[in-house]
């Protein structure tokens, strides 16, 4: 046996609140890696509707989530469509109400505020009700504390908390982080991961580097 099937949307029998997202999410602007899961007492099926806000096709931004991420209930990814135009004297979105108010609206005033894709690395843990703002990148191995509001990029293996989220510490020293990123165990085939679970769960980076 080489672990759960990443194509199984419900990998824990009897625990329907936990689901692998890749087989559950079918959206052209969302990319999710194997084994990343969402845990919600209401069920993981409505991840997009519950957790991803203002993702509009005409803006073209994407949500990219790597492999082996753990996403707790109530997490919100706020996408670029949540932004209002900031180029004028008012931020009120007159155009969306039509009836003549759409006249003269320039979509470029919205596009000027687009911050790019939202990208979550591999082996990232995002705690309950954390909010990730548009265009943020979260590095591999990072931890986002519950209720954090992440408005800027998070470095690999950093722990962030608060509103706005600030780096509290790094999980490992810089050299160890560099070695972990080089190993990139999350890209290994399932059989190699299975053979080396003790090394992945352990604290010996040299042993992980020697894994076969």
DRENKE-38352 format. One record per residue: residue in one letter; x, y, z of N, C-alpha, C in turn. Coordinates in steps of 0.1 Angstrom, whole numbers, padded with zeros to 4 digits. Layout:
! residues N
  resn    n.u    n.v    n.w   ca.u   ca.v   ca.w    c.u    c.v    c.w
     A      X      Y      Z      X      Y      Z      X      Y      Z
...
END
This chain:
! residues 212
  resn    n.u    n.v    n.w   ca.u   ca.v   ca.w    c.u    c.v    c.w
     X   0008  -0012   0000   0000   0000   0000   0009   0013   0000
     X   0005   0022  -0008   0012   0035  -0009   0004   0047  -0005
     X  -0003   0046   0006  -0011   0058   0010  -0025   0058   0003
     X  -0032   0069   0007  -0045   0071   0001  -0045   0074  -0014
     X  -0056   0071  -0021  -0057   0075  -0035  -0060   0090  -0036
     X  -0051   0097  -0042  -0053   0112  -0043  -0065   0116  -0052
     X  -0071   0106  -0059  -0082   0108  -0067  -0095   0105  -0059
     X  -0094   0100  -0047  -0106   0098  -0039  -0110   0110  -0032
     X  -0122   0116  -0034  -0125   0128  -0028  -0127   0127  -0013
     X  -0130   0115  -0008  -0133   0113   0006  -0123   0102   0011
     X  -0111   0106   0015  -0100   0096   0018  -0101   0090   0032
     X  -0110   0095   0040  -0111   0090   0054  -0125   0085   0056
     X  -0127   0072   0055  -0140   0065   0057  -0146   0070   0070
     X  -0158   0074   0070  -0165   0078   0082  -0163   0092   0086
     X  -0155   0099   0078  -0152   0113   0081  -0154   0122   0068
     X  -0167   0124   0065  -0170   0131   0053  -0167   0145   0053
     X  -0163   0151   0065  -0159   0165   0065  -0146   0168   0059
     X  -0138   0158   0057  -0124   0159   0051  -0124   0154   0037
     X  -0120   0163   0028  -0119   0159   0014  -0107   0163   0007
     X  -0102   0155  -0002  -0091   0159  -0011  -0097   0168  -0021
     X  -0091   0180  -0023  -0097   0190  -0031  -0096   0188  -0046
     X  -0085   0182  -0050  -0083   0181  -0065  -0094   0174  -0072
     X  -0099   0162  -0067  -0111   0156  -0073  -0124   0163  -0071
     X  -0125   0172  -0061  -0137   0179  -0058  -0139   0192  -0065
     X  -0128   0198  -0069  -0129   0212  -0075  -0126   0211  -0090
     X  -0136   0216  -0097  -0135   0217  -0112  -0138   0231  -0116
     X  -0127   0239  -0117  -0129   0253  -0120  -0117   0257  -0128
     X  -0119   0264  -0139  -0108   0267  -0148  -0098   0277  -0143
     X  -0101   0284  -0132  -0091   0293  -0126  -0085   0288  -0113
     X  -0088   0275  -0110  -0083   0270  -0097  -0075   0257  -0100
     X  -0063   0257  -0095  -0054   0245  -0097  -0050   0240  -0083
     X  -0052   0227  -0080  -0049   0222  -0067  -0041   0209  -0069
     X  -0030   0207  -0061  -0022   0195  -0062  -0028   0184  -0054
     X  -0022   0172  -0056  -0026   0160  -0050  -0024   0161  -0035
     X  -0034   0154  -0028  -0034   0152  -0013  -0037   0165  -0005
     X  -0039   0176  -0011  -0043   0188  -0004  -0057   0187   0000
     X  -0060   0189   0013  -0074   0187   0017  -0080   0199   0024
     X  -0093   0199   0024  -0101   0209   0031  -0110   0202   0042
     X  -0110   0207   0054  -0117   0201   0065  -0128   0211   0069
     X  -0141   0206   0068  -0152   0215   0071  -0163   0206   0076
     X  -0169   0210   0088  -0180   0202   0093  -0192   0201   0084
     X  -0193   0211   0075  -0204   0211   0066  -0201   0203   0053
     X  -0189   0198   0053  -0184   0190   0041  -0176   0198   0032
     X  -0167   0192   0025  -0157   0199   0016  -0162   0202   0002
     X  -0174   0197  -0001  -0178   0198  -0015  -0180   0213  -0020
     X  -0183   0222  -0011  -0186   0236  -0015  -0174   0244  -0012
     X  -0162   0239  -0014  -0150   0247  -0011  -0149   0260  -0019
     X  -0152   0259  -0032  -0151   0271  -0040  -0161   0281  -0035
     X  -0174   0277  -0033  -0184   0287  -0029  -0182   0292  -0015
     X  -0176   0284  -0006  -0174   0288   0007  -0161   0296   0010
     X  -0151   0292   0003  -0137   0297   0006  -0131   0306  -0004
     X  -0136   0306  -0016  -0130   0314  -0027  -0140   0325  -0031
     X  -0136   0337  -0028  -0145   0349  -0031  -0140   0357  -0042
     X  -0150   0361  -0051  -0148   0371  -0061  -0138   0366  -0072
     X  -0139   0354  -0076  -0131   0349  -0087  -0138   0350  -0100
     X  -0135   0360  -0108  -0143   0363  -0120  -0135   0360  -0132
     X  -0142   0353  -0142  -0134   0349  -0154  -0129   0361  -0162
     X  -0135   0372  -0162  -0130   0384  -0170  -0118   0390  -0164
     X  -0114   0387  -0152  -0102   0393  -0146  -0090   0383  -0148
     X  -0093   0370  -0149  -0083   0360  -0153  -0073   0356  -0142
     X  -0075   0361  -0130  -0066   0356  -0120  -0069   0342  -0116
     X  -0059   0335  -0109  -0060   0321  -0106  -0057   0319  -0091
     X  -0062   0308  -0086  -0059   0303  -0072  -0051   0290  -0075
     X  -0038   0290  -0070  -0030   0278  -0072  -0026   0273  -0059
     X  -0029   0261  -0056  -0026   0254  -0043  -0017   0242  -0046
     X  -0006   0241  -0039   0003   0230  -0041  -0002   0216  -0035
     X   0008   0207  -0034   0005   0194  -0028   0006   0194  -0013
     X  -0001   0185  -0007   0000   0182   0008  -0003   0194   0016
     X  -0013   0202   0012  -0017   0214   0020  -0029   0210   0029
     X  -0029   0215   0041  -0040   0213   0050  -0047   0226   0052
     X  -0060   0227   0048  -0068   0239   0049  -0080   0237   0058
     X  -0080   0245   0069  -0091   0243   0079  -0104   0250   0075
     X  -0114   0247   0082  -0127   0253   0079  -0127   0268   0081
     X  -0135   0275   0072  -0136   0289   0073  -0125   0297   0066
     X  -0115   0291   0061  -0105   0298   0054  -0111   0306   0042
     X  -0106   0318   0039  -0111   0326   0028  -0100   0331   0019
     X  -0101   0328   0006  -0092   0333  -0004  -0099   0344  -0011
     X  -0096   0356  -0008  -0102   0368  -0015  -0094   0371  -0028
     X  -0101   0370  -0039  -0095   0371  -0052  -0096   0386  -0057
     X  -0090   0388  -0068  -0089   0402  -0073  -0102   0409  -0076
     X  -0112   0401  -0078  -0125   0406  -0081  -0132   0414  -0069
     X  -0126   0412  -0057  -0131   0419  -0045  -0127   0433  -0045
     X  -0117   0437  -0053  -0112   0451  -0053  -0121   0460  -0060
     X  -0121   0472  -0056  -0128   0483  -0063  -0118   0492  -0069
     X  -0123   0500  -0079  -0114   0509  -0086  -0108   0520  -0076
     X  -0095   0522  -0077  -0089   0532  -0068  -0084   0544  -0076
     X  -0087   0545  -0088  -0081   0556  -0096  -0089   0569  -0096
     X  -0101   0568  -0091  -0109   0580  -0090  -0111   0586  -0076
     X  -0120   0595  -0075  -0123   0601  -0062  -0132   0593  -0053
     X  -0140   0584  -0059  -0148   0575  -0052  -0145   0560  -0055
     X  -0146   0551  -0046  -0144   0537  -0048  -0158   0530  -0051
     X  -0169   0537  -0050  -0182   0530  -0052  -0183   0524  -0066
     X  -0188   0512  -0067  -0189   0505  -0080  -0202   0508  -0087
     X  -0204   0520  -0091  -0216   0525  -0098  -0220   0516  -0109
     X  -0210   0511  -0117  -0213   0504  -0130  -0220   0491  -0128
     X  -0219   0484  -0116  -0225   0471  -0115  -0240   0472  -0113
     X  -0245   0483  -0111  -0260   0485  -0109  -0267   0489  -0122
     X  -0260   0491  -0132  -0266   0494  -0145  -0275   0506  -0145
     X  -0286   0505  -0153  -0295   0516  -0154  -0289   0529  -0157
     X  -0279   0529  -0166  -0273   0541  -0170  -0260   0544  -0162
     X  -0258   0538  -0151  -0246   0540  -0143  -0234   0533  -0148
     X  -0236   0523  -0157  -0225   0516  -0164  -0219   0525  -0175
     X  -0226   0535  -0179  -0221   0544  -0190  -0208   0551  -0186
     X  -0198   0549  -0195  -0185   0556  -0192  -0175   0548  -0184
     X  -0180   0537  -0178  -0171   0529  -0170  -0159   0523  -0178
     X  -0148   0524  -0173  -0135   0519  -0179  -0130   0507  -0171
     X  -0131   0495  -0177  -0126   0483  -0170  -0112   0484  -0166
     X  -0104   0493  -0173  -0090   0494  -0169  -0088   0500  -0155
     X  -0098   0507  -0150  -0097   0512  -0136  -0097   0501  -0126
     X  -0103   0489  -0129  -0103   0477  -0121  -0090   0470  -0123
     X  -0087   0468  -0136  -0075   0460  -0140  -0062   0466  -0134
     X  -0062   0479  -0132  -0050   0486  -0126  -0047   0481  -0112
     X  -0057   0475  -0105  -0055   0471  -0092  -0053   0456  -0090
     X  -0053   0449  -0101  -0051   0434  -0101  -0037   0431  -0096
     X  -0036   0422  -0086  -0023   0419  -0080  -0018   0405  -0084
     X  -0024   0399  -0094  -0019   0386  -0099  -0025   0374  -0092
     X  -0020   0363  -0095  -0025   0350  -0090  -0022   0349  -0075
     X  -0031   0342  -0068  -0028   0338  -0054  -0022   0324  -0054
     X  -0011   0322  -0048  -0003   0310  -0049   0000   0304  -0035
     X  -0004   0292  -0032   0000   0285  -0020   0009   0274  -0023
     X   0020   0273  -0017   0030   0263  -0020   0026   0249  -0015
     X   0036   0241  -0013   0034   0227  -0009   0036   0226   0007
     X   0029   0216   0012   0030   0213   0027   0027   0226   0035
     X   0017   0233   0031   0013   0245   0039   0001   0242   0047
     X   0001   0247   0059  -0010   0245   0069  -0017   0259   0071
     X  -0030   0260   0068  -0037   0272   0069  -0048   0270   0080
     X  -0047   0277   0091  -0056   0275   0102  -0070   0281   0100
     X  -0079   0278   0109  -0093   0281   0107  -0095   0297   0106
     X  -0104   0300   0096  -0108   0314   0094  -0097   0323   0090
     X  -0086   0318   0086  -0076   0327   0080  -0081   0333   0067
     X  -0076   0345   0064  -0080   0352   0052  -0068   0355   0044
     X  -0068   0351   0031  -0056   0353   0022  -0061   0363   0012
     X  -0054   0375   0011  -0058   0385   0002  -0052   0383  -0012
     X  -0058   0391  -0022  -0054   0388  -0036  -0039   0390  -0038
     X  -0034   0381  -0047  -0020   0382  -0052  -0010   0377  -0042
     X  -0013   0372  -0031  -0003   0367  -0021   0003   0354  -0025
     X   0015   0352  -0022   0022   0339  -0024   0026   0334  -0010
     X   0023   0322  -0007   0027   0315   0005   0037   0304   0002
     X   0049   0305   0008   0059   0296   0005   0057   0282   0010
     X   0065   0272   0005   0064   0258   0009   0067   0257   0024
     X   0059   0248   0031   0062   0246   0045   0057   0256   0055
     X   0050   0267   0050   0046   0277   0059   0034   0273   0067
     X   0032   0281   0078   0020   0279   0086   0013   0293   0088
     X   0000   0293   0085  -0008   0305   0087  -0017   0303   0098
     X  -0016   0311   0109  -0024   0308   0121  -0038   0311   0119
     X  -0047   0306   0127  -0061   0308   0127  -0064   0323   0128
     X  -0073   0328   0120  -0078   0342   0120  -0068   0352   0115
     X  -0057   0347   0110  -0047   0356   0104  -0053   0362   0091
     X  -0048   0374   0088  -0052   0381   0076  -0039   0384   0068
     X  -0037   0376   0058  -0024   0376   0051  -0025   0386   0039
     X  -0018   0397   0040  -0018   0407   0030  -0005   0408   0022
     X   0005   0400   0026   0018   0401   0019   0023   0387   0018
     X   0033   0385   0009   0039   0372   0007   0045   0366   0020
     X   0044   0353   0021   0049   0346   0032   0061   0337   0028
     X   0072   0338   0035   0084   0331   0031   0083   0316   0034
     X   0090   0307   0027   0089   0293   0030   0093   0290   0045
     X   0085   0281   0050   0087   0276   0064   0086   0287   0075
     X   0079   0298   0071   0076   0309   0081   0063   0306   0088
     X   0061   0311   0100   0049   0310   0108   0044   0324   0109
     X   0032   0327   0104   0026   0340   0104   0013   0340   0112
     X   0010   0351   0119  -0002   0353   0127  -0006   0367   0128
     X  -0018   0370   0131  -0023   0383   0133  -0030   0390   0122
     X  -0034   0402   0124  -0041   0411   0114  -0036   0425   0115
     X  -0027   0428   0105  -0023   0420   0093  -0013   0410   0098
     X  -0012   0399   0091  -0003   0388   0095   0012   0392   0095
     X   0019   0389   0105   0033   0391   0106   0040   0378   0109
     X   0053   0378   0104   0061   0366   0107   0065   0365   0121
     X   0061   0354   0128   0064   0352   0142   0078   0346   0143
     X   0080   0336   0134   0093   0329   0135   0095   0321   0122
     X   0106   0315   0120   0109   0305   0110   0109   0291   0117
     X   0104   0282   0110   0103   0268   0116   0117   0262   0117
     X   0126   0266   0108   0140   0261   0107   0149   0272   0104
     X   0162   0269   0106   0172   0279   0103   0174   0280   0087
     X   0180   0290   0082   0180   0292   0067   0186   0281   0060
     X   0197   0275   0065   0203   0264   0058   0194   0252   0057
     X   0187   0249   0068   0178   0237   0068   0167   0240   0058
     X   0161   0252   0057   0151   0255   0048   0156   0253   0034
     X   0168   0258   0031   0173   0256   0018   0174   0241   0014
     X   0178   0233   0023   0180   0219   0021   0166   0212   0019
     X   0156   0217   0027   0143   0211   0025   0137   0215   0012
     X   0139   0227   0007   0134   0231  -0006   0141   0223  -0017
     X   0153   0220  -0015   0160   0212  -0025   0155   0198  -0025
     X   0153   0192  -0014   0147   0178  -0013   0133   0178  -0019
     X   0125   0187  -0016   0111   0188  -0021   0104   0175  -0021
     X   0103   0169  -0009   0098   0156  -0008   0083   0154  -0013
     X   0076   0165  -0013   0062   0165  -0018   0061   0162  -0033
     X   0072   0162  -0040   0072   0159  -0054   0076   0144  -0056
     X   0080   0137  -0046   0083   0123  -0047   0071   0115  -0051
     X   0073   0103  -0058   0062   0094  -0060   0057   0088  -0047
     X   0045   0084  -0047   0038   0079  -0035   0046   0068  -0028
     X   0052   0059  -0036   0059   0047  -0030   0071   0052  -0022
     X   0078   0062  -0028   0090   0067  -0020   0086   0075  -0008
     X   0075   0082  -0009   0070   0089   0003   0066   0079   0014
     X   0059   0068   0010   0055   0058   0019   0067   0051   0026
     X   0078   0048   0018   0090   0042   0024   0097   0051   0034
     X   0095   0064   0032   0103   0074   0040   0094   0083   0050
     X   0083   0078   0053   0074   0086   0062   0081   0090   0075
     X   0089   0080   0081   0096   0083   0093   0106   0095   0091
     X   0112   0095   0080   0122   0106   0077   0114   0119   0075
     X   0103   0119   0068   0095   0131   0066   0090   0137   0079
     X   0085   0128   0087   0079   0132   0100   0089   0135   0110
     X   0102   0131   0108   0112   0132   0118   0119   0146   0117
     X   0130   0147   0124   0137   0160   0124   0151   0160   0119
     X   0155   0149   0111   0168   0147   0106   0169   0150   0091
     X   0173   0162   0088   0173   0166   0074   0183   0158   0066
     X   0194   0154   0072   0204   0146   0065   0198   0132   0061
     X   0190   0126   0070   0184   0113   0067   0174   0115   0056
     X   0167   0126   0056   0158   0129   0045   0165   0130   0031
     X   0176   0137   0032   0184   0138   0019   0189   0125   0014
     X   0191   0115   0023   0196   0102   0019   0185   0092   0015
     X   0173   0097   0015   0162   0088   0013   0162   0082  -0001
     X   0158   0069  -0002   0158   0063  -0015   0144   0056  -0017
END
